[in-house]
Amino acid sequence: MHSIQRRELLVQGSAALVAIAALSRRAYAFPTQAGEEVVPWLDQPTENPNPEGIKTQLVWEDLDSWITPNDKFFSISHFNRPTIDEKTWSMEIEGLVKKPLKLTLADIRARPRQEVVFTVECSGNHGFPFFTGGIGNAKWAGTPLAPILEEAGVLKEGIEVVFFGTDESEVAIRDVKMKQNFARSMSLADAMNPDNLLCYEMNGAALPAANGSPLRLIAPGWYGIANVKWLKRIEVRDTRFMSLLMARDYVTIREEDHNGETVWAETSVGRALLKSAPAKVTKKGSDYAIVGAAWGAPIERVEVQIDQAPWAPATIDHSEEAEHAWKIWSLPWANPSPGEHTVTSRAVSTTGQVQPAMDDPLIAKKHTYWESNGQVTRHVKIV
């Protein structure tokens, strides 16, 4: 666990008293105030080389609501983007179960409805210069997964639940070519989490095709890759599931030090990690402010560093909150000097975990772009 050093806390404590009066003037980040301008970041994302696979990224400077509208929500496909007729669609629950099930969308809609507000982030977000907007916050609705698995009756040897999507592609492994559907899995214990939904609705509307229509898995607390879209089959198995997107891709490779010896560790991407990012710098008259978001764990506080100044505590907007949703934060920026500046944020969880710096071994010794939760620094010019 990474904790803030005592010396740094003392520095922050002395600065906090000075900042309290200023912070109280901007307790809420939204809505945008009349006459407020956004100062654009200098470091804009580079051109997206894969516009078919990665669509509709979040534009951080446009962040002006807690909920991300459907038409602005990011969408990723690893294989094809299937077109599915919901009238003829059905989903099977099979494998090591006592009673296999085949459910239509009407069957699923007839079951108890449950909602969750959940911020979904792709684990590759901020892992590439062109991919910085793979995140969004939405109100998802559907029916809980656990009662359906209970109804199917998982056999005692069943330990793994695999979720298969309709999207498919030919995959080459060594000299073998095979057609594979998108597939991800989790343990039975994780699948039985009461928050997991078979989701058919997003922000009060039918689930959009780009986000998994007619049905997808919503697994709050997990990276986007685990939230399988375009579901077609759920299978219970007696062994851990290894596939392209479980064991060969979406695997984080990291150097670890064990008594002076470097050991290479490979881990499958799973649960989301603590993270924050500056979203925008705003100006109204001569007043400036920095607005951002924090997510991935229960958030205790967010701190912001401008250039090399001491970290300053941001104010978290508590006007809209949910357990699995990002928190919006803001910090007044008094009398910034003309010229270029850097703005960095770090989130601190309720357990004392700190979002790692880019030179922290957790990030610096990571050799893949997945799970890129290092501190995000943005560049801005004040004129």
Phi, psi and omega in degrees: 000138182258123183240152178287137180292151183300320181301320181291324177296323179295321177297316179296320182300319180291328180282333186296320181299322179293326187276344189302314183298318180292320181298323184294343181282344182223075183278338185235133183278332181237156358282168176300134181280149178300135180083001181278135178247152174259127176272113187293147175291147176284328184266077179282151178301148175285172182297135180288117181280354184226067184293341177280319180284323181242110182243150167052065175285154174293131172265109189301321181296339180271000182298111182220015177206152179292320177268134178274121179301150183304320184286352178248006183277136182294154181216132180231138171232138180263332177242229177275172175251097188290147171257119189240131175275109184294340180289331181252355183288148171208163180231138180257142169243116189213194183092224184276069178228154179286325185225093177302146182238151172226114188242135172272171178296324177296321177300316183289320179294335180282348181277167181306135183268141178218144180241153173210137172266122190217129175272115180263129175233137171288139182291347176268000181300132186069012176270346179229153178295337181265355187236090181235000183239030179275061183202149176193157181240125184219161172263112183260143179225144178181209178240144181300141179287319189305314181298330179289318176296323177296320179296321179291333177077080180294129179289158188299333180276352180286121182235345187230138179244121184253134180248119181254132175266166176284332181296142188211163177197162173275130184240135178255122176238112188054243181254015181251129175252133183215149173275128181231141167275152171304134181208136174222158182221167171210165180295160178301319180299318179291321180295331182278003177304128184295346179279342183291133183237145160271105196260132178234003184218144182223119180053042175081003179236164177302143181306124180294154179302321182293339183249018168115012182304143007270348183211140176219165173273134169243115182240088183304136180096355180249152174298161185304326183302331181280344184269074192300131179265166174050048185302142174229336185203143172236127185232133176263130183235168181256006177225160175298142184266127178238125180212185181306315188263009175244322190238341182246326174240165188055044175240125179271128179251126186218142172280136175233144180262124177234100179054045177085355179255135178277125177242134180266126181246137176240123182228141179285136179296133182219261184285149180293153181247157180301133184199158171210167177203142170291134181264314184197159169250129181246155179224133173224109187065237177259004181266131177244154176210153176248131181238142179203191182222155176222144187199184172092349179192164174300124188266126174272314179198168176230139180236148185234138176240126176256121186054234181250019179291163176300153177296137180241140181286129175275163175262126178273133178280113181261012183292331176222126183214153172204154187304319187254014184255155177294157174252135179266136182229162179211157179214121173298144179239098187278125172050056177295141180285148177300146179121187183273142180223157171251144178231121181235142175236155172217139178262148176236126183278170179292345177263004178093001177290141182245135175304125188289147173286165183292338177265003174294139180307329179302328180259312185297330181260016175266130187250016174228163185272353179291158176055047183274078183254021176293162181301135183264126177248130177245157182243135184219152178242124177262129181248000000 
